[in-house]
């Protein structure tokens, strides 16, 4: 059972800080990795093309039946602006090399057979790609990358065994790897209409400047109750996640085919921390607890966002793209704490650096508000006020 308290031991506080510092670092690394993945897309296009001992021609393995050309074509159409890199990895076993496609068969040096098989695949692929180029399906030829043949060292040749033994033939192959690299042209899905979309967290979060300082940016409120410093608070998830249960897209985004929706914010475990919000306009009182409302903050390593659309729907993708933009433009640290980022959303659809709000920066302005308000009413003052409210 998660305990609800405003008094915490130094040992427990250090444990929480250690937990969140670790989570922040780990999630940051994951985020960096995801960023790299937006620059490079790969696809596994073919089962290993295994060649019989001594054979290397296209007819020897019937390449057209082994390589899924339609899948490759679909991949090339998906990334027309990216550089396509084709890497062919050739391997051979320790069976003594002979070219059996000539008469008499010809003795070969180690690695020669792999190179011949490599050239077979490359020629086959080049001819096919030239056909796509002629038809206008692709605008430029992919680049082939030369690789050194790999000679298996795990299964020594036994002269008493058969060259057709699977323990050898499984190392006699060429693998095809195709990558799409480089940034694709940004698709302009954001409009002034999109950028002016309003959001709602809790009714109280817009009453006063002080409440804006509670519900936006850093989680100073729960950190104060836990006895943390401001620098320690800044290692926690942001206030969108700790102080809120849900947020709304109030106005549909017609050009994005996205209706208004509500996203629930659910912590994955963690701790419930009692906090307070100010429930009337005017100056902040020091002695009248009745003007404060009890509230719960949720401090966790990660949070799930529950979207009310099926995962395979266009609304689901659009909602996640909006949430990604909203968090990244408002308080980007929170994105690292989202635990259920979907894998079927193309985050390349937007370029956050190029997007500038067409209206006043209402979200980012709250950073200054928070700094000003927490300078007037520091963290120890807030922690004492929480005690007064909960003890009244």
LINZIFEN-V360100 format. One record per pair of residues at least 24 apart in sequence whose ideal C-beta (glycine too) atoms are under 10 Angstrom apart, sorted by the first residue. I is the first residue (numbers start at 1). GAP is how many residues later the second one is. If there is no record, write none. Layout:
BEGIN
i=<I/I>
gap=<GAP/GAP>
END
This chain:
BEGIN
i=<1/2/2/2/2/2/2/2/2/3/3/3/4/4/4/4/4/4/5/5/5/5/5/5/5/6/6/6/6/6/6/6/6/6/6/6/6/6/6/6/7/7/7/7/7/8/8/8/8/8/8/9/10/12/12/12/13/13/13/13/13/14/16/16/16/16/16/16/16/16/16/16/16/17/17/17/17/17/17/17/17/18/19/19/19/19/19/19/20/20/20/20/20/20/20/20/20/20/20/20/21/21/21/22/22/23/23/23/23/23/23/23/23/23/24/24/24/24/24/24/24/24/25/25/26/26/27/27/27/27/27/27/27/27/27/28/28/29/30/30/31/31/31/31/31/31/32/34/34/34/34/35/37/37/38/38/38/38/38/39/39/39/39/39/39/39/40/40/40/40/40/40/40/41/41/41/41/41/41/41/41/41/41/41/41/42/42/42/42/42/42/42/42/43/43/43/43/43/43/43/43/43/43/43/43/43/44/44/44/44/44/44/45/45/45/45/45/45/45/45/45/46/46/46/46/46/46/46/46/47/47/47/48/48/48/48/48/48/48/48/48/49/49/49/49/49/49/49/49/49/49/49/50/50/50/50/50/50/50/50/50/51/51/51/51/51/51/51/51/51/51/51/51/52/52/52/52/52/53/53/53/53/53/53/53/53/53/53/53/53/53/53/53/54/54/54/54/54/54/54/54/54/54/54/54/54/54/55/55/55/55/55/55/55/55/55/56/56/56/56/56/56/56/56/56/56/56/56/56/56/56/56/56/56/57/57/57/57/57/58/58/58/58/58/58/59/59/60/60/60/60/61/61/61/61/61/63/63/63/63/63/63/63/64/64/66/67/67/67/67/67/68/69/69/69/69/69/69/71/72/72/72/72/72/72/72/73/73/73/73/73/75/75/75/76/76/76/76/76/76/76/76/77/77/77/78/78/78/79/79/79/79/79/79/79/80/80/80/80/80/80/80/81/81/81/81/81/81/81/82/82/82/82/82/82/82/83/83/83/83/83/83/83/84/84/84/84/84/84/84/84/84/84/84/84/85/85/85/85/85/85/85/85/85/85/86/86/86/86/86/86/86/86/86/86/86/86/86/86/87/87/87/87/87/87/87/87/87/87/88/88/88/88/88/88/88/88/88/88/88/88/88/88/88/88/89/89/89/89/89/89/89/89/89/89/89/89/89/90/90/90/90/90/90/90/90/90/90/90/90/90/90/90/90/90/90/91/91/91/91/91/91/91/91/91/91/91/91/92/92/92/92/92/92/92/92/92/92/92/93/93/93/93/93/93/93/93/93/93/93/93/93/93/93/94/94/94/94/94/94/94/94/94/94/95/95/95/95/95/95/95/95/95/95/95/95/95/96/96/96/97/98/100/110/110/111/111/111/111/112/113/113/113/114/114/114/114/114/114/114/114/114/115/115/115/116/117/117/117/117/118/118/118/118/118/118/119/120/121/121/121/122/122/122/125/125/142/142/142/143/143/145/145/147/147/149/150/183/183/184/184/184/185/185/186/186/186/186/186/186/186/187/187/187/187/187/188/188/188/188/188/189/189/189/189/189/189/189/189/189/190/190/190/190/190/190/190/190/190/190/190/190/190/190/190/190/191/191/191/191/191/192/192/192/193/193/193/193/193/193/193/194/194/194/194/194/194/194/194/194/194/194/194/195/195/195/195/195/195/195/195/196/196/196/196/196/196/196/197/197/197/197/197/197/197/197/197/197/197/197/198/198/198/198/198/199/199/199/199/199/199/199/199/199/199/199/199/200/200/200/200/200/200/200/201/201/201/201/201/201/201/201/201/202/202/202/202/202/202/202/202/203/203/204/204/204/204/204/204/205/205/205/205/205/207/207/207/207/207/207/208/208/208/208/208/208/208/208/208/209/209/209/209/209/209/209/209/209/210/210/210/210/210/210/210/210/210/210/210/210/211/211/211/211/211/211/211/211/211/212/212/212/212/212/212/213/213/213/213/213/213/213/213/213/213/213/213/213/213/213/214/214/214/214/214/214/214/214/214/214/214/214/215/215/215/215/215/215/215/215/215/216/216/216/216/216/216/216/216/216/216/216/216/217/217/217/217/217/217/217/217/217/217/217/217/217/218/218/218/218/218/218/218/219/219/219/219/219/219/220/220/220/220/220/220/220/220/221/221/221/221/221/221/221/221/221/221/221/221/222/222/222/222/222/222/222/222/222/222/222/223/223/223/223/223/223/223/224/224/224/224/224/224/224/224/224/224/224/224/224/225/225/225/225/225/225/225/225/225/225/225/225/226/226/226/226/226/226/227/227/227/228/228/229/230/230/230/230/232/233/233/234/235/236/236/236/236/236/237/237/237/237/237/237/237/237/237/237/237/237/237/237/237/238/238/238/238/238/238/238/238/238/239/239/239/239/239/240/240/240/240/240/240/240/240/240/241/241/241/241/241/241/241/241/241/241/241/241/241/241/241/241/242/242/242/242/242/242/242/242/242/242/242/242/242/243/243/243/243/243/243/243/244/244/244/244/245/245/246/246/247/247/247/249/249/249/249/249/253/253/253/253/256/256/256/256/256/256/256/257/257/257/257/258/258/258/258/258/258/258/258/259/259/259/259/259/261/261/261/261/261/261/261/261/261/262/262/262/263/263/263/263/263/263/263/263/263/263/264/264/264/264/264/264/265/265/265/265/265/265/266/266/266/266/266/266/266/266/266/267/267/267/267/267/267/267/267/267/267/268/268/268/268/268/268/268/268/268/269/269/269/269/270/270/270/270/270/270/270/271/271/271/271/272/272/272/272/272/273/273/273/273/274/274/274/274/275/275/275/275/275/275/276/276/276/276/276/276/276/278/284/284/284/284/284/284/285/286/286/286/286/286/287/287/288/288/288/289/289/289/289/289/289/289/289/290/290/291/292/292/292/292/292/292/293/294/294/294/295/295/300/300/301/301/302/302/302/302/302/303/303/303/303/303/304/304/304/304/305/305/305/305/305/306/307/307/311/311/311/311/312/316/316/316/317/317/317/317/317/318/318/319/320/320/320/320/321/321/321/321/321/322/324/324/324/325/325/325/325/326/327/328/328/329/329/329/329/329/329/330/330/330/330/330/330/331/331/331/331>
gap=<271/265/267/268/269/270/271/296/297/268/269/270/267/268/269/270/292/386/220/221/266/267/268/269/385/216/218/219/220/221/267/268/269/377/378/380/381/383/384/385/218/219/220/376/380/217/218/219/220/263/265/218/217/214/215/259/210/213/214/215/219/218/207/210/211/212/216/219/220/254/255/257/283/206/209/211/212/215/216/218/219/217/216/251/252/280/281/282/199/208/212/213/215/216/217/250/279/280/281/317/211/214/215/213/279/212/213/214/277/278/279/313/314/316/210/211/212/213/277/309/312/313/210/311/275/310/210/274/275/306/308/309/310/311/312/305/308/307/306/311/301/302/304/305/307/310/304/301/307/309/313/312/310/311/145/146/308/309/310/43/141/142/143/144/145/309/42/43/45/139/140/141/142/34/37/38/41/43/137/138/139/140/143/305/307/33/43/45/135/136/137/138/139/25/28/29/31/32/33/35/36/133/134/135/136/137/24/27/131/132/133/134/24/26/27/30/41/130/131/132/133/25/26/75/128/129/130/131/132/126/128/129/41/43/122/123/124/125/126/127/128/39/41/68/71/72/75/123/124/125/126/127/41/67/116/119/120/121/122/123/124/39/40/41/62/63/65/66/69/118/121/122/123/48/111/112/117/120/39/40/42/43/44/45/47/60/109/110/111/112/115/116/119/41/42/43/44/45/46/47/48/51/52/54/59/109/118/43/44/45/46/58/61/62/65/117/34/36/43/44/45/52/56/57/58/59/60/61/62/63/64/65/116/118/44/59/60/63/67/59/62/63/65/66/69/42/61/40/41/57/60/56/59/60/112/113/57/58/60/61/62/65/111/60/64/110/54/57/58/61/109/108/55/56/59/60/62/63/107/53/56/57/60/70/104/106/55/56/59/64/65/103/104/105/53/56/61/62/63/66/102/104/55/60/61/102/106/268/99/100/101/102/103/105/269/57/58/59/60/100/104/105/58/99/101/102/103/104/105/97/98/99/100/101/102/103/57/59/60/96/97/98/99/45/54/56/57/58/59/60/94/95/96/97/98/57/58/59/60/92/93/94/95/96/97/35/36/39/40/43/55/56/57/58/59/90/91/92/93/56/57/58/59/60/88/89/90/91/92/29/30/31/32/33/34/37/56/57/58/59/86/87/88/89/90/25/29/32/56/58/59/60/61/84/85/86/87/88/24/25/26/27/28/29/30/31/32/57/58/59/60/61/82/83/84/85/26/27/58/59/60/61/79/80/81/82/83/84/24/25/57/58/59/60/76/79/80/81/82/58/59/61/62/63/64/70/72/74/75/76/77/78/79/80/57/58/59/60/61/62/63/64/74/77/57/60/62/63/66/67/68/69/70/73/74/76/77/61/63/67/54/65/63/39/41/37/38/39/40/37/36/38/59/33/34/35/36/37/57/58/59/60/31/33/34/33/32/55/56/57/26/28/29/30/31/56/55/54/53/54/55/24/52/54/51/53/36/37/38/36/38/32/34/28/30/25/25/165/168/162/164/165/163/166/162/163/164/165/167/168/169/159/161/162/163/164/161/162/163/166/167/64/66/67/129/132/133/136/160/161/63/65/66/131/132/135/139/159/160/161/162/164/165/166/167/168/62/63/64/65/167/165/166/167/58/59/60/61/62/63/165/57/59/60/61/62/64/127/128/131/156/161/164/58/130/134/160/161/162/163/164/55/57/161/162/163/164/166/51/52/53/54/55/56/59/61/63/125/128/129/50/51/52/53/164/41/48/49/50/51/52/64/123/127/131/163/164/44/46/47/48/49/50/62/38/39/42/43/44/45/46/47/64/41/42/43/44/45/75/91/93/74/76/73/74/75/76/89/91/34/38/39/72/161/70/71/72/73/74/75/69/70/71/72/73/74/75/76/165/69/72/75/157/160/161/163/164/167/67/68/73/74/159/160/162/163/164/166/167/172/32/66/67/68/70/73/82/158/162/27/153/154/157/158/161/26/65/153/154/155/156/157/158/159/160/161/162/163/164/169/25/29/61/62/63/64/81/83/156/159/160/168/24/25/27/28/29/62/80/151/155/24/27/28/114/115/147/148/149/150/151/153/154/113/114/116/117/146/147/149/150/151/152/153/154/157/24/113/115/149/152/153/156/24/54/56/78/79/80/55/150/151/153/154/158/159/162/52/53/54/55/56/74/76/153/158/161/162/165/49/50/51/52/53/73/74/75/76/77/164/50/52/74/76/156/159/160/49/51/150/153/154/155/156/157/158/159/160/161/162/48/49/50/51/72/74/154/157/158/161/162/165/45/47/71/73/153/157/152/153/156/151/155/150/141/144/148/149/147/141/146/99/98/61/63/64/97/101/30/33/60/61/62/63/64/65/66/94/96/97/99/100/101/89/92/93/94/95/96/97/98/99/58/92/95/127/131/25/63/86/87/90/91/93/94/97/24/25/26/56/57/58/59/61/62/64/86/90/92/93/96/97/25/28/29/31/33/54/55/56/57/58/61/92/95/30/32/34/52/53/54/55/51/53/54/59/51/53/59/60/58/76/79/69/70/73/74/77/65/66/68/69/58/59/61/62/63/65/66/57/58/60/61/51/56/57/59/60/61/63/64/49/50/56/59/60/46/47/48/54/55/57/58/61/62/44/45/46/41/42/43/44/45/56/57/59/60/63/39/40/41/42/43/44/33/38/39/40/41/73/32/34/36/37/38/39/40/73/74/30/31/32/33/34/35/36/37/70/72/30/32/33/34/35/36/69/71/72/29/31/32/33/27/28/29/30/31/32/33/26/27/28/29/24/25/26/27/28/24/25/26/113/112/113/115/116/107/108/110/111/114/115/106/109/110/111/112/113/114/107/89/92/93/97/98/101/100/91/95/98/99/102/98/101/100/101/104/96/97/98/99/100/101/102/103/99/102/98/93/94/96/97/98/100/96/92/95/96/91/94/37/39/36/38/34/35/36/37/38/31/34/35/36/37/34/35/36/37/33/34/35/36/37/34/33/35/31/32/33/34/32/26/28/29/25/27/28/29/32/27/31/26/24/25/26/27/24/25/26/28/29/28/25/26/28/24/25/27/30/37/36/24/27/26/27/28/32/34/35/31/32/33/34/36/37/32/33/35/36>
END
